[in-house]
Amino acid sequence: MAQYKRTTVTAALPYANGGVHIGHLAGVYIPADIYVRYLRLKGEEVVFIGGSDEHGVPVTIRAKKEGITTQEVVDRYHNLIKKSFEDFGISFDIYSRTTSDIHHKFASDFFRKLYDDGKLEEITEEQYCDEVTGEFLTDRNIVGTCPRCGAEGAYGDQCEKCGATLSPDELINPTNKNNPGHGLVKRPTKNWYLPLGEYQEWLKQWILEDHKEWRSNVYGQCKSWLDMDLQPRAMTRDLEWGIPVPVEGAEGKVLYVWFDAPIGYISNTKELCDAQPERFGSWEKWWKDPETKLVHFIGKDNIVFHCIIFPVMMKAHGGYIMPDNVPANEFLNLENDKISTSRNWAVWLHEYLVDFPGKQDVLRYVLTANAPETKDNNFTWRDYQERNNSELVAIYGNFVNRALQLTKKYFQSVVPAAGEMLSVDNDAIAEFKDIKDKVESLLDQYKFREAQREAMNLARIGNRYITETEPWKVWKTDPERVKTILHVCLQLTANLSIAFEPFLPFSSARLREMLSLDTFRWEQLGTMDILKAGHQLGEPALLFEKIEDSVIEAQLNKLEETKRQNEAAEYKPEPVKENIPFEDFEKLDIRVGLVTACEKVKKSKKLLKFHIDDGTPEGRTILSGIAQYYDDPQVLVGKQILFVANFAPRKMMGEESQGMILSAVNYDGTLSVTTTSADVKPGSQVG
C-alpha cells in the first residue's frame, strides 16, 4: 500500500436546484465527513472540498418552472445547501460554487489547454432540437416513454422509474421537457469531444489491475464500461447557461456540466489555498504531488464520471494525481420507495433540522447504521425511532448517564482512583483495548457502518460491566471497591467520546464537556488513563432523549400527504367510452333530489339508505354502495344530488332501491356524491 503525506477528500457537488436530502447524506456527505474527522483526529494533513454544481440542466429547468432567472435559482439553493451542511456538522474546509470567478477562469483555462494541446476532437453530429424554438436539447431536456418499462416522462439519459440508462434515440415519442408537445428534429452541430478510447488501455491497467481493492460496485461498473470500446464524449454543449467555450467560433456553446463540475474540486481548492496560504499552502500540493492521496466520495450514479471521464481529463491535461479510491455508495430508499426530488419523496435536511432541533447526531447515526455501502438500503421513520430509543438512549446514553450520575452521587463528580483490579475489571478492559485498531482498520477500508458498530460496542461493554458489578449495591458494603468500578466506567466513557467523534460530533462534544475533557487524541483510544484520578468532572446530563410516537406519526403523515399530492398530479382520466347515439342518452332520466335523510343499512358495510325528495308527495328511497366513503352519512342530509330516476326498482338487503345515486370517482378511488351548484327544485330534470 502506498504511503502518503496528506489527503485530498472531495464530496460530490450537489445540483443547486433543490435542497439536500437523506439519500445525499447517506451516500456521500456523512461517510466523507466521518473519514475527514477521523484523519484530523489522527493529526493527519487533510483538506475537505465541497461546493454547489450550478451549471447543470436541472437548474435551468427549475428556473423556467418557477419563472425566475437561473442565477436566482442557484443563489437560493447554494445558500440553502451551504447552511444546511454547516448546521448539520459537515466539516468542509471550503464549500464554494461553480459560478465563482475563480472556477470560471480555472475551468476555461483547463479546457483551453486540452484544446491547444490537440487533446480534443472537433465532431459535427446531428442532435435533437426543438422544431419550434430551434433550441438544441440536452439528454435531460428530452422526455418520452421508456422503451424498457413503458413509464411516461422518462429522461433522455435515464428512466427514473426502472433505472434504465437510455439515450434520446431510444425514447418513444420524445418531446421537449420545457415545451411539452413541441416536436423534435435533428440538426447538425459542432462540438468538442474527449477521445476516451485513446485512454482505454491505460484505464484498464490503472483500474482493473492496480485497484482491485475498490468496492465491487465501483470496480464492476468500470469493468463493464472498459469491456466495451469507449467512445468519444462531448465536452461542450449547445446551451446558454454555463461557462462559454473559450474557442473562436464556439458562440452559443458552453462547457459540458460533467467537464465543468469535477474541475470545481480543483478550483475550490485553489480558492481555499489563495485565501489561507499559511495554513493550506498551494493548491498544486493537493492535486499534483504524488505524495497526496485523492479520495472521491460519490453516489453510484456518478461512478463513470469520477473513475473514467474525470481521470482521462486530468491525464490528458497532465500533471495531476489520480484518485486512490472512489468509495461510491448505492442508493437509499425512503419507506420502501425510491427517493425522488421531482416527486418530493424525500426527507429534506433543512426541514429535518427545523423539525428535530439538536438531533443532528441521531440522523447521522441512523444513516450510517443503514449506509447503502454494498447494496441499496432503506430508511424508515420507525427504524429511526427504534435505533434512537433502543441504541442511542438505552445503550450509549444509559451507560454514560449511570457512570456520571453515580460518580456525582458518591464522589462529588471527582474521578476516583482505581484500587485492586478483579477479573471482571480486567475482562472488561481486555474487551475494549483493541478498539482503536478495529475502528481504524475499518475506517481505512471505508467500512463506516461496521466502524460505527464497533464504537457502539464500547457502550455495550460498559453496560454489561456496570450491570455485572452493581456499584449501587456494592456501595453499602465496600465503598473502596466502587472507586475501582467507577474508575473503569469513566475511562470507558472517555473512550466513547473519542471513538464516536467522527460519527457523532455534537454528542461527543457534549460528552467531553460533561467530562471536562479539553484535549483528546485518537492515540488515546483503548487506553485506561484518559481521565486522571482526582479530575473534576462537569455536570452530568442526558446525552440523548427518547423520541415519542407522535413525533414519528407527524413525519409519516407528511409523507402520506406528499404521496396524495403526487397521485393527484400524476392522475390521468380514464379513456372516454365508445360513442353512443344521442337517442340512447335520452332514455336516461336524470333528476335533482333533496336528501331528507341518510343512514347506514343495518348488517351492511357498503350500503347507505337515502330518503329523497324528488318533487313527488311520496318521495323515494335509493340504496347506494358508498358507505365506506362517508363515516357520517348525516353530512349528506340537505344536499341536492343527482340520481337516475328510471332504473327499475330492485331489492338490496331486504330493502327496495328506486334509482341510482350519481357519484364522481376521484384519482385515489374515493367517491363523491354529485351535487348542484345552486338551489334547484327537487324533481328537476338534468339534460
C-alpha positions in Angstrom: 0.0 0.0 0.0 1.3 3.5 -1.0 2.3 5.8 1.8 1.0 9.4 1.6 1.8 12.6 3.4 -1.6 14.2 3.1 -5.1 13.5 1.8 -7.5 15.4 -0.5 -11.1 14.5 0.1 -13.9 15.6 -2.2 -17.6 15.1 -1.9 -19.9 15.2 -5.0 -21.1 18.6 -5.8 -24.9 18.8 -5.3 -27.0 20.4 -8.0 -28.2 23.8 -6.9 -31.8 23.2 -8.0 -33.1 21.9 -4.6 -32.1 21.1 -1.1 -30.1 18.1 0.2 -32.0 15.0 1.3 -31.1 11.9 3.3 -30.1 10.0 0.2 -27.4 12.5 -0.5 -26.3 12.4 3.2 -26.1 8.6 3.5 -24.5 8.2 0.1 -21.9 10.9 0.1 -21.6 13.6 2.8 -21.8 11.7 6.1 -19.2 9.0 5.1 -16.9 11.7 3.7 -17.3 13.7 6.9 -16.6 10.7 9.1 -13.5 9.9 7.1 -12.2 13.5 7.3 -12.9 13.9 11.0 -11.1 10.6 11.6 -8.0 11.8 9.7 -8.0 15.1 11.5 -8.3 13.3 14.9 -5.2 11.3 14.0 -3.4 14.6 13.3 -3.0 14.0 9.6 -2.9 16.7 7.0 -6.2 16.7 5.1 -8.4 19.1 3.1 -12.1 18.6 2.6 -13.5 20.1 -0.6 -17.2 20.7 -1.4 -19.4 23.1 -3.4 -22.5 23.5 -5.5 -22.8 22.5 -9.1 -24.6 25.4 -10.6 -24.4 24.8 -14.3 -26.5 21.6 -14.8 -29.6 21.5 -16.9 -31.7 20.9 -13.7 -31.1 24.4 -12.6 -32.4 25.9 -15.8 -35.5 23.6 -15.6 -36.1 24.8 -12.1 -35.8 28.5 -13.2 -38.3 28.0 -16.0 -40.7 26.2 -13.7 -40.6 29.0 -11.1 -40.5 31.9 -13.6 -37.3 33.3 -12.2 -33.7 33.7 -13.5 -31.3 30.8 -13.4 -28.9 32.9 -11.2 -31.7 33.5 -8.7 -32.2 29.7 -8.5 -28.6 28.9 -7.9 -28.2 31.7 -5.4 -31.1 30.5 -3.4 -30.2 26.8 -3.3 -26.5 27.3 -2.9 -27.1 29.3 0.2 -29.7 26.8 1.5 -27.4 23.8 0.9 -24.4 25.5 2.4 -26.2 26.5 5.6 -27.8 23.0 5.9 -24.3 21.4 5.7 -23.0 23.9 8.3 -25.9 23.3 10.7 -25.6 19.5 10.3 -21.9 19.5 11.0 -20.4 18.5 7.6 -17.0 20.0 8.2 -15.9 21.2 4.8 -12.7 23.3 4.7 -14.4 25.1 1.8 -17.9 25.0 0.3 -17.8 27.1 -2.8 -19.7 27.2 -6.1 -19.1 26.7 -9.8 -20.4 30.2 -10.7 -17.4 31.8 -8.9 -15.0 33.8 -11.0 -12.1 31.6 -9.9 -13.9 28.5 -11.1 -14.9 30.1 -14.5 -11.3 31.0 -15.2 -9.9 27.7 -14.0 -12.3 25.6 -16.0 -11.9 27.7 -19.0 -8.1 27.5 -18.9 -8.2 23.8 -18.3 -10.3 23.3 -21.5 -8.1 25.7 -23.5 -5.0 23.7 -22.6 -6.6 20.5 -23.8 -7.7 22.3 -27.0 -4.3 23.9 -27.6 -2.5 20.5 -27.0 -4.7 18.8 -29.6 -6.3 16.5 -27.0 -9.9 17.3 -28.1 -11.7 16.3 -31.3 -14.0 18.5 -33.3 -17.0 16.5 -34.4 -20.2 17.6 -36.2 -23.2 15.4 -35.3 -26.9 15.6 -35.7 -28.6 16.3 -32.4 -32.1 16.8 -31.3 -33.5 20.3 -31.2 -37.0 21.8 -30.7 -38.6 22.3 -34.1 -40.4 25.4 -32.9 -37.7 27.3 -31.0 -34.6 25.8 -32.7 -33.1 25.2 -29.3 -30.6 22.2 -29.1 -31.6 20.0 -26.2 -29.5 18.1 -23.7 -30.5 14.5 -22.9 -32.1 15.7 -19.6 -34.3 18.1 -21.5 -35.8 15.4 -23.6 -38.6 13.2 -22.2 -40.7 10.4 -23.6 -42.0 6.9 -23.0 -39.4 4.5 -21.6 -38.8 1.6 -24.0 -38.0 -0.7 -21.2 -40.8 -0.3 -18.7 -43.3 1.9 -20.6 -43.2 4.7 -18.0 -44.1 8.2 -19.2 -41.8 11.1 -18.5 -38.5 9.1 -18.9 -35.5 11.3 -19.5 -33.2 11.1 -22.5 -30.4 9.7 -20.3 -32.4 7.7 -17.7 -35.8 6.3 -16.7 -36.2 7.2 -13.0 -38.9 4.6 -12.6 -37.0 1.5 -13.7 -33.4 3.0 -13.5 -32.5 2.1 -17.1 -29.7 4.1 -18.8 -31.1 5.5 -22.0 -30.3 7.7 -25.0 -32.8 10.2 -26.6 -32.9 8.0 -29.7 -34.4 5.1 -27.6 -37.3 7.1 -26.2 -40.8 6.6 -27.6 -42.4 9.8 -28.7 -39.6 12.1 -27.5 -40.5 15.7 -26.8 -39.1 18.9 -25.2 -39.5 18.8 -21.4 -39.7 22.5 -21.2 -42.1 22.8 -24.1 -44.4 19.8 -24.0 -45.9 18.9 -27.3 -43.2 20.5 -29.3 -41.9 18.1 -31.9 -38.1 17.4 -32.2 -35.9 17.4 -35.2 -32.3 16.6 -35.7 -29.9 19.2 -36.9 -26.1 19.2 -37.3 -24.0 21.0 -34.7 -20.3 21.1 -33.9 -18.9 20.2 -30.5 -15.5 19.2 -29.0 -15.1 15.6 -27.8 -12.8 13.9 -25.4 -11.5 10.7 -27.2 -11.9 8.3 -24.3 -10.9 5.3 -26.5 -7.3 6.6 -26.7 -7.0 6.1 -22.9 -8.8 2.7 -22.7 -5.6 0.6 -22.2 -4.3 3.0 -19.6 -7.6 2.9 -17.8 -7.7 -0.9 -17.8 -4.3 -1.0 -16.2 -4.9 1.7 -13.7 -8.3 0.5 -12.6 -8.7 -3.2 -13.4 -5.1 -4.2 -12.4 -3.9 -1.5 -10.0 -7.1 -1.0 -8.0 -8.7 -4.4 -7.4 -9.3 -3.3 -3.8 -12.0 -0.8 -4.9 -15.6 -1.6 -3.9 -17.2 -4.2 -6.1 -19.9 -1.8 -7.3 -17.2 0.7 -8.5 -14.9 -1.9 -9.9 -17.7 -3.8 -11.6 -19.2 -0.7 -13.3 -15.8 0.5 -14.5 -15.1 -3.0 -15.9 -18.4 -3.1 -17.8 -17.5 0.2 -19.4 -14.0 -0.9 -20.2 -15.1 -4.2 -21.7 -16.7 -2.1 -24.4 -15.0 0.2 -26.8 -15.1 3.6 -25.2 -16.5 6.3 -27.5 -15.6 10.0 -27.7 -17.7 12.1 -25.4 -18.8 15.7 -26.0 -17.2 18.2 -23.6 -19.3 21.1 -24.9 -23.0 21.7 -25.3 -25.3 24.0 -27.2 -26.7 25.8 -24.2 -26.9 29.4 -22.9 -26.3 28.7 -19.2 -22.7 27.7 -18.3 -19.1 28.6 -18.9 -18.6 29.8 -22.5 -16.3 27.5 -24.6 -13.1 29.5 -24.9 -12.5 28.8 -28.6 -13.1 31.0 -31.6 -16.3 30.1 -33.4 -17.9 28.5 -30.4 -20.5 31.1 -29.7 -23.7 29.7 -28.1 -21.8 26.8 -26.6 -20.8 26.1 -23.0 -18.6 23.5 -21.3 -20.4 20.2 -20.6 -21.5 20.1 -16.9 -19.6 16.9 -16.3 -16.4 18.6 -17.6 -17.1 21.7 -15.6 -18.3 20.2 -12.3 -15.3 18.0 -11.3 -12.9 20.8 -12.1 -14.8 22.6 -9.3 -13.0 20.3 -6.8 -9.7 21.8 -8.0 -10.8 25.4 -8.4 -12.4 25.3 -4.9 -9.1 24.1 -3.5 -7.3 26.9 -5.2 -9.8 29.4 -3.8 -9.2 28.0 -0.3 -5.4 28.0 -0.7 -5.4 31.5 -2.1 -7.4 32.7 0.9 -5.3 30.8 3.6 -1.9 30.0 2.1 -0.2 29.9 5.5 -2.5 27.0 6.5 -3.0 25.1 3.3 -0.1 26.0 1.1 -0.5 25.9 -2.7 -3.4 24.2 -4.4 -0.9 22.2 -6.5 0.2 20.4 -3.3 -3.2 18.9 -3.0 -3.7 17.9 -6.7 -0.3 17.4 -8.2 2.0 16.0 -5.5 2.3 12.2 -5.8 2.5 12.0 -2.0 -1.1 13.3 -1.8 -3.9 10.8 -1.6 -7.0 11.7 -3.5 -10.4 10.2 -2.4 -13.7 11.0 -4.1 -17.0 10.3 -2.2 -19.9 9.9 -4.6 -23.1 8.0 -5.3 -23.1 5.1 -7.7 -24.7 7.2 -10.5 -21.5 9.3 -10.7 -19.0 6.4 -10.9 -18.3 6.6 -14.6 -17.7 10.4 -14.4 -15.2 10.1 -11.5 -13.5 6.9 -12.5 -13.2 7.3 -16.3 -14.1 10.7 -17.6 -12.5 13.0 -15.0 -9.3 10.9 -14.7 -9.0 11.0 -18.5 -9.4 14.8 -18.4 -6.6 15.0 -15.8 -4.4 12.6 -17.7 -4.9 14.5 -20.9 -4.1 17.7 -19.2 -1.0 16.3 -17.5 0.5 16.8 -14.0 -2.5 15.7 -11.9 -2.6 12.8 -9.4 -5.3 10.1 -9.8 -7.8 9.1 -7.2 -6.6 6.4 -4.8 -10.1 5.4 -4.1 -13.7 6.2 -5.1 -15.9 4.7 -2.3 -19.2 5.1 -4.1 -22.4 4.1 -2.2 -25.5 2.6 -3.6 -28.9 4.3 -3.2 -31.0 4.9 -0.1 -34.8 4.4 -0.4 -37.4 6.1 1.8 -40.2 4.0 3.3 -39.6 1.3 0.6 -39.9 3.8 -2.3 -37.2 5.4 -4.4 -36.2 8.9 -3.2 -37.2 11.3 -5.9 -36.6 15.1 -5.9 -39.2 15.6 -8.7 -41.9 13.8 -6.7 -40.8 15.5 -3.4 -40.4 12.0 -2.0 -37.6 12.7 0.4 -36.6 13.8 3.9 -35.0 17.2 3.3 -32.1 18.2 5.5 -33.2 21.8 6.0 -36.7 20.6 7.1 -35.2 17.9 9.4 -33.1 20.5 11.2 -36.2 22.5 11.9 -38.4 19.5 12.9 -35.6 17.9 15.0 -33.6 20.6 16.6 -30.4 19.4 18.3 -30.8 15.9 16.8 -28.1 16.0 14.0 -26.3 13.1 15.6 -29.4 10.9 15.6 -29.8 11.2 11.9 -26.0 10.7 11.4 -26.1 7.6 13.5 -29.2 6.1 11.7 -28.0 6.9 8.2 -24.5 5.4 9.0 -26.1 2.3 10.5 -28.2 1.9 7.3 -25.5 3.1 5.0 -26.0 1.6 1.4 -22.3 0.7 1.1 -22.8 -2.5 -0.9 -26.4 -2.6 -1.8 -29.4 -0.3 -1.8 -30.9 0.2 1.6 -34.0 1.7 3.2 -34.8 4.5 5.6 -38.0 4.3 7.7 -39.1 6.6 10.4 -39.9 3.6 12.7 -36.4 2.3 12.4 -35.1 5.9 13.1 -37.2 5.9 16.3 -36.2 2.4 17.3 -32.4 3.0 16.8 -32.6 6.2 18.8 -34.6 4.8 21.6 -33.1 1.3 21.9 -29.4 2.1 20.9 -28.5 5.7 21.5 -30.7 6.2 24.5 -30.9 2.7 26.1 -27.3 1.6 25.4 -25.0 4.5 24.9 -26.8 7.3 26.8 -27.9 4.9 29.6 -24.3 3.8 30.3 -22.9 7.3 30.2 -25.7 8.6 32.5 -25.2 5.8 35.1 -21.5 6.3 35.2 -21.6 10.1 35.6 -24.6 10.2 38.0 -23.1 7.5 40.3 -19.8 9.4 40.3 -21.6 12.6 41.2 -23.6 10.8 44.0 -20.7 9.0 45.6 -17.6 11.1 44.8 -19.0 14.6 44.0 -18.1 14.2 40.3 -14.4 13.6 41.0 -12.7 10.7 39.2 -11.9 8.2 41.9 -8.6 6.3 41.9 -8.6 2.6 40.9 -7.8 0.1 43.6 -7.3 -3.7 43.2 -8.4 -5.0 39.8 -10.6 -8.1 39.8 -11.1 -10.4 36.9 -14.4 -8.8 35.9 -12.5 -5.4 35.6 -9.6 -6.9 33.6 -12.1 -8.8 31.4 -13.9 -5.5 30.5 -10.6 -3.7 29.9 -9.3 -6.5 27.7 -12.6 -6.3 25.7 -12.0 -2.8 24.5 -8.3 -2.4 24.5 -8.1 -3.2 20.7 -11.0 -0.8 19.8 -8.6 1.6 18.2 -7.1 -1.0 15.8 -10.6 -2.3 14.9 -12.2 1.1 14.2 -9.0 2.4 12.4 -8.8 -0.7 10.2 -12.5 -0.4 9.2 -12.3 3.3 8.5 -9.2 2.9 6.4 -11.2 0.4 4.3 -14.2 2.9 4.1 -16.4 0.5 6.1 -18.2 3.2 8.0 -21.2 1.1 9.1 -19.0 -1.6 10.7 -16.8 1.1 12.3 -19.7 2.8 14.0 -20.9 -0.6 15.2 -17.5 -1.2 16.9 -17.8 2.2 18.5 -21.3 1.3 19.9 -19.8 -2.0 21.1 -17.8 0.1 23.6 -21.1 1.2 25.2 -22.4 -2.3 25.2 -19.2 -3.4 27.1 -19.8 -0.6 29.6 -23.4 -1.5 30.2 -22.6 -5.2 30.7 -19.8 -4.2 33.1 -21.8 -1.8 35.2 -24.7 -4.2 35.4 -22.4 -7.1 36.5 -20.5 -5.1 39.1 -23.6 -3.3 40.5 -21.8 -0.4 42.2 -25.1 0.9 43.7 -25.3 -2.3 45.7 -21.6 -2.7 46.5 -21.5 0.9 47.9 -23.4 -0.3 51.0 -20.6 -2.8 51.9 -17.4 -1.8 50.1 -17.1 1.9 49.0 -13.4 1.3 48.1 -14.5 -1.3 45.5 -16.9 1.3 44.0 -14.0 3.6 43.3 -12.4 1.0 41.0 -15.7 0.2 39.3 -16.5 3.8 38.5 -12.9 4.5 37.5 -13.2 1.8 34.9 -16.6 3.1 33.8 -15.3 6.7 33.5 -12.4 5.6 31.4 -14.8 3.7 29.1 -16.9 6.9 28.9 -13.9 9.0 27.9 -13.1 6.3 25.3 -16.6 6.7 23.9 -16.2 10.4 23.5 -13.2 9.8 21.2 -14.5 6.7 19.4 -17.7 8.5 18.4 -16.1 11.8 17.5 -16.0 11.1 13.7 -19.6 9.7 13.7 -21.4 11.8 16.3 -19.5 15.1 16.7 -22.2 17.0 18.5 -22.9 14.5 21.3 -19.2 13.7 21.6 -18.5 17.4 22.2 -21.3 17.5 24.9 -19.9 14.3 26.5 -16.4 15.8 26.7 -18.0 18.9 28.3 -19.5 16.7 30.9 -16.1 15.0 31.4 -14.3 18.4 31.4 -12.0 16.9 28.8 -10.4 19.7 27.0 -7.8 17.9 25.0 -8.0 14.4 23.4 -6.2 12.4 20.8 -7.0 9.4 18.6 -4.0 7.6 20.1 -5.7 7.6 23.5 -8.5 5.3 22.2 -8.4 2.0 24.0 -6.3 3.3 27.0 -7.2 3.5 30.7 -5.6 6.8 31.6 -7.6 9.4 29.6 -9.1 10.7 32.9 -6.7 11.1 35.8 -7.7 10.3 39.4 -8.8 13.5 41.1 -10.0 15.1 37.9 -13.1 17.2 38.4 -15.9 16.3 36.1 -18.6 18.6 34.8 -22.4 18.4 35.4 -23.9 15.2 34.0 -26.9 15.5 31.6 -28.8 13.2 29.3 -26.9 12.6 26.1 -29.9 11.6 24.1 -33.6 11.7 24.6 -36.4 9.3 23.7 -38.4 10.1 20.5 -42.2 9.7 21.0 -44.6 8.0 18.7 -46.4 11.4 18.0 -43.2 12.9 16.5 -42.8 9.9 14.1 -46.5 10.0 13.2 -46.2 13.6 12.2 -43.4 12.7 9.7 -45.3 9.7 8.4 -48.4 12.0 7.9 -46.2 14.4 6.0 -45.0 11.7 3.6 -48.6 10.4 3.2 -49.7 13.9 2.2 -46.8 14.0 -0.3 -47.9 10.7 -1.7 -51.5 12.0 -2.1 -50.2 15.1 -3.9 -48.1 13.0 -6.3 -51.1 10.8 -7.1 -53.2 13.8 -7.8 -50.5 15.4 -10.0 -50.0 12.1 -12.0 -53.7 11.5 -12.4 -54.9 10.9 -16.0 -58.6 10.4 -16.7 -59.8 7.1 -18.0 -60.3 6.9 -21.8 -63.7 8.1 -22.9 -66.0 5.2 -23.7 -67.3 4.4 -27.2 -69.7 7.0 -28.7 -73.4 6.3 -28.3 -76.4 7.6 -30.2 -78.0 10.7 -28.6 -81.2 8.7 -28.5 -79.6 6.3 -26.1 -78.7 9.1 -23.7 -82.3 10.5 -23.9 -83.5 7.2 -22.5 -81.9 8.1 -19.2 -84.0 10.3 -16.8 -81.5 12.1 -14.5 -83.2 14.2 -11.8 -82.3 16.5 -8.9 -83.3 15.2 -5.5 -83.1 16.7 -2.0 -81.6 14.3 0.6 -84.0 14.4 3.6 -82.4 11.5 5.5 -79.4 9.3 5.1 -78.4 6.3 7.2 -76.3 3.2 7.1 -78.2 0.0 6.3 -78.1 -2.5 9.2 -75.9 -5.6 8.7 -74.3 -4.0 5.6 -70.8 -2.4 5.4 -71.4 -0.9 2.0 -74.9 0.4 1.7 -76.3 3.9 2.6 -80.1 4.4 2.6 -81.1 7.7 1.0 -84.6 9.3 1.5 -85.1 11.6 -1.4 -87.5 14.4 -2.0 -87.9 14.0 -5.8 -90.8 16.6 -6.1 -93.5 14.0 -5.6 -95.6 13.7 -2.5 -94.3 10.3 -1.6 -90.6 10.8 -2.5 -88.4 7.7 -3.0 -85.8 5.6 -1.3 -82.4 4.8 -3.0 -79.7 2.5 -1.8 -76.1 3.2 -2.7 -72.9 1.2 -2.0 -70.8 4.2 -0.9 -70.9 3.8 2.9 -67.1 3.4 3.2 -66.6 7.0 1.8 -68.9 8.7 4.4 -68.2 8.0 8.0 -71.1 10.2 9.0 -73.9 9.9 6.5 -75.6 13.0 8.1 -73.3 15.3 6.1 -75.3 14.4 3.0 -78.6 15.5 4.5 -79.8 18.7 2.9 -77.7 18.2 -0.2 -79.2 18.4 -3.7 -77.9 15.4 -5.5 -78.3 13.9 -9.0 -79.9 10.4 -9.5 -81.1 8.2 -12.3 -84.9 8.1 -11.8 -86.0 5.5 -14.4 -84.0 2.4 -13.3 -86.3 -0.5 -12.4 -86.6 -0.9 -8.7 -84.5 -3.7 -7.1 -84.2 -5.4 -3.8 -81.0 -4.9 -1.8 -80.6 -6.3 1.8 -84.3 -6.6 2.0 -84.9 -3.0 1.0 -86.2 -1.6 -2.3 -84.0 0.8 -4.1 -85.7 3.2 -6.5 -82.9 4.6 -8.7 -79.2 5.2 -8.6 -77.2 8.0 -6.9 -74.6 9.5 -9.3 -71.1 9.9 -7.8 -67.7 11.0 -9.2 -64.7 8.7 -8.8 -61.6 10.7 -7.7 -58.0 9.9 -8.7 -57.4 7.9 -5.5 -60.6 5.7 -5.9 -62.7 7.7 -3.4 -66.2 8.7 -4.3 -68.0 12.0 -4.0 -71.8 12.3 -4.5 -72.6 14.8 -7.3 -74.4 17.9 -6.2 -75.8 21.1 -7.8 -74.0 24.4 -7.5 -77.3 26.3 -6.8 -80.7 25.5 -5.4 -82.9 23.7 -7.9 -86.4 22.4 -7.4 -86.4 18.7 -6.4 -87.5 16.6 -9.4 -85.9 18.9 -12.0 -84.5 17.1 -15.0 -80.8 17.1 -15.9 -80.1 17.2 -19.6 
